[in-house]
Amino acid sequence: MGQAQVIDGKAFAAGLRARVAERVAKLKAEHGLQPGLAVVLVGDDPGSQIYVRSKGEQTLEAGMHSVTHRLPAETSEADLLDLVRALNADPAIHGILVQFPVPPHIRQSAVLEVLSPDKDVDGLTVANAGRLASGLPALSPCTPVGCMLLLRDALGELRGKRAVVVGRSNLVGKPIAQLLLQADCTVTIAHSRTVDLPAVCREADILVAAVGVPELVRGDWIRPGAAVIDVGMNRLPSRDPVKAAQGKTRVVGDVAFAECAEIAGWITPVPGGVGPMTVACLLQNTLTAALRLNGIAE
């Protein structure tokens, strides 16, 4: 590996979870309030099952109230919306997360229309997206919030830096661009239609890759000394032909790590970089929602 400093998201996330747990214990002791998170999973997607179980375990470890609703894949849209409305009205629940994607017969937009913005810990409702874009207090998507925490920890002051975000999804690309803008960066959002994407990436002091294309970003796309945040999580066949024949896979990001680590100043690995921050920031968002819903200072 070259000179890049590898950003340890796993260690940072452990520290963040510990700070959240400390605040939760204080909240219980001083106000008798236990933050509660409800996760709703429709269907049996194996990746989502693992992710939801991990969320439940970490919520309990942080001292929070945790509820998981596992619904069959054939659950109707109307029944799911009724459950979301019931959770909106439940005073013991401060954060609601409906695990996306949902089965094709359920509209994600319909779920987000019904979900209370005050309990929207994934930051996906139009109200929270609008508040974020307007610079107002909002519950923002967990992955971008985690990326910003890692960047501030690594770089300190972000003001004036040139940031390029590759990807324009509502879950990562757009919100992280807004958060970087709030931090006084000069921000470019690049995407699949961008002309000469490598040249655009080479302008970046901060490069965030969030497109879901395995190892798209190559070493010669990186400005020397840049901070590279890899949000990608892609599965490729194992490099070992025997394991590949058995269907074994390896996880890679959107960044060709070894090449880019030779040039970058800081880089997040996959796995162990941005991934662990997502659930830690979900806990932080649930705590924030509980404080705001009860009028307690953050």
N, C-alpha and C positions, 0 to 999 in steps of 0.2 A: 504493500500500500504506500501511496505517496505521502505528501505532507498534510493532507486534509485532517482536521480534527473531527472524529466521528462523534456525532451528537447522540448521547445515550438517552433515548426517550423512555426506556424501561425504568431507569434509575430516577429520572425526573418525575415520571408518573407516580412512582412509589412515594416520593416525597410529597407530591400534591395530594394523594389519597390520605396520607397521614395528617396533613394540615386540615383537610376536609373533616376527617374523623374527629379531630381535636375540637373543631368548631361545632360539630354536631353534638358532641358530649356537653359542651358549654351551653348550647341552646337548650338541651334537655334539662340541664341542671338549673339554668336561670329562668327559663320561660315555660318549661314543661312541654316543649314542642319537639316532635320527632319528624324530620323531613321524610316524605314518603314518595317512592317512585313506582309507577305501574308500567310494565312492559307488556305489549300486546303482540302476539305472534300468530299469524294466520297461515295455516299450512305447515308442511314439514321439510322445508328447505334445510339440508344438513348444515350448511354454513351458518345460516341464521340461528339454528338450534344451538350451536356451540357458542355463538356470540351472545345470545339471550341468556344462556346459563351463566356465562362469565359475568354479564351485567348484574344478574341476580346475586351471585356470590359476593361480588365487590360491593354492592349496595349494602348487604348485611354486614360485611366486614367494617364498613364505615359507620355502622351503628344506625343506619336508616331503616325505615319500614319498607319492605320490598314485596311487591305483588306481581306475579306473572300470569297472564291469561293466555293459554294455548288453545287456539280455536282450530277446528278442522278446515281443510282447504275449501270445502264447499259452503262455508259460512256465507250468508248473504250480505250484501253491502248494507242493507237496512239494519241487520242484527249487529254488525260491527259498529255502525254509527250510533246505535242505541247504547252500546257498551261505552263508547267514547263519551257520549253525553252523561252517562251515569258517573264515569270517572271525573268529568269536569265538575260535577256537583258534590263529589266526595271530599269532605274537609280533611280526611287523613292522607289524601293524595295531593302532592304539590307538583309532581312532574309526571307527564304521560308521554310514552314513546311507543308509537306504532311502528313495528319493524317493517321497513320496506326492503325489497318489493313485496307488494301484496298480490294475490292471485289476479289474473287478467280481468275477471268479471267485476272486480272492485276498483273504483277510480281513486287514485291517490289524491286527486284534487278534492274529491268529496270528503275524504277523511280530514284533510287539512282545513276545509271550510268549517267543519264542526268542532274541531279541536280548539280548546281555549288557549289563546296566545299566552296567557299568564302561566300556563302549565306546559307549554310547548318547548320541552327541554332539548329538542333536536333543532330548534330555531328555523323551522321550515314553513310556518304559516306566513301568509302575505303580510300580516300585521308586523311580525318580527322582522321580516326581510325589509319592509318599508322603514321601520324604526332604525334598523342598522344603517340603511342607505342615507337616512336623514340625520345620522349622528346622535340619535336619541338612545337612552338605555334600552337594551333589547336582550332577549335570550338568543344567543347566536349559535350556529351549528358547531358541534363539539370538536370536529376535526380541525377546522380553521382556527378555533380558539387555542387548541393544543399546539398547532404550528406556530402561532404568534408567541406563545409562552416559551417555546424552544428557541425561537429567533432572538427574543429579548434576552434570554439567559446567555446565549452564545455571543451575540453582537453588542449587547447593551443598547445604546441609542440607535434608533432606526431612521431618524429624521434625515431627509434629503437623499436617501439611498434609492437607486433605481431598482424596481422590482418587476419581474416578469412572471406572470401566472400563466401556465400552459393548461388550458381547460376552462370551461365556462359553465360548469354545472351549478345548480342551485344549492347543492349540498356542500361543495368545496370551492370551486373556482370563483364564482361571484362573491360569496361572503368573505373569502380571504382577501380578495382585491379591495373590498370595502374596509376591512380591518387594517390593511397596509396603508390605504389612503388616510385613514384616521391617524395613523402613526407618522404622517407627513412624508411618506415615500412617494416617489413618482412611479405610477403603476401602469403597466401595459398588460392587457388580457389577450393572450394568443390562443389559437385554436386550430382545428383541422383545415380551415380555409386561409390561414395566415400564409402570406407569401414569404419565402425564404425564412422559415422558422429558425434554423440554426443561427442566422445572423441576428435575429431578434433576441434569442436567448443569450448570445454573447454580449449583449449590452447590460446584462443584469448583474447587480451586486447581490441581489437575492433572487434565486430562481425556484419557483414552486411548480413541481410537475404533478398534475392531477388529471390524467387523461385515460388511464386504464389501458395503455399500450405498453407491453413488456419492453423494457430497456430502450425506449424511444430516444431518450436524451443521451447523446454520446459525449465522450471526453472533449472533442473539439468544438462542442457547443458551449463550453463553460468559459466564462471570463476567469483568468487566474485569480485565486483568492476569494471567489464568490461563495456565498452560503447557499447550499443546495438542499431543498426540502422535498423529499420524495414521498408523495401521498399514495402512490400506486401499490396495489396488492394483487399480483397476477400469478397464476399457476402455469408452469411450463413442465414438460416431461423431465424426469430426473436425468442428470448427465451420465449416470451409470446405465449402459444399455440394458443390463439385466433387470435393474429396478424399473426402468422405463417400460420394458416389456410387461412387467407386472402391474403397470398403471400407476407407479409411484411418481410423485411430482415434487417440484421445488418451488418455493415462493420467491418471486423477484419483483422489483419495483418498476416504475416508469423510467428509471435512470440506470444506465449501465454503470454500476457502482464502482468497479475496479478502475475503469478508465477515468471516470469523473473524479474519483478520490485523488488521482495523481495531480489534478489541476486545481480543484476547489480548495477553499480555506476551511470550510465546515461542510459536513454532509450527514444526512440521516441514513442509517442502514434500513434494509427491509429483509426480514422482520426486525423488530426491536427499536424502531425509530418513532414514527408518528403514531403507529397502531395503538400502543399502550396508552397514549395520551387521550385517545378518543373516549374511552370509558372513564378515565379519571376526570375529564372535563364534563362528562355527563353527570357525575356525582356533584361536581362544583355547580353546574347549572341547576340541579335539583335543590341544592342548599340555597342558592341565590333566589330561586322561585319561592321557596318556603319563607325566606326572610321578607321578600317583597309582599307576598300574599298576607303576611301577618304584620306588616308595617314596622318591621324591626330593622334597624340600621345595618347596612352591610359593612 
